[in-house]
Amino acid sequence: MDTFVILRRSGWRSGEELQEAAARSTAEGERMPEDIRWIRSYVLEEADGVGTVCIYQASSPEAIRAHAAAAELPIDEIVRVADTVVVRPDPQPAV
């Protein structure tokens, strides 16, 4: 599997809509574990809602599109990751 970045700009009007979408995504991902694995997402504050930058491992961009269609998720762009440079680990949310 390769690693991909998926950009979803202004995909949802609210955090609640995004949570519903995340539940659908998880359920669909469990149906196709050989083809796709959701690693993490960063939620973007957009002028008209929220978007995401998602990190997935997948067998192909087509598998990502099939997963997104089944889970009713938007896709603006899919980019294959060439390499990873970790300077610092992801920050932990403040409690």
Secondary structure by P-SEA (a helix, b strand, c coil): cbbbbbbbccccccaaaaaaaaaaaaaaaaaccccccccbbbbbbcccbbbbbbbbbcccaaaaaaaaaaacccccbbbbbcbbbbccccccccc
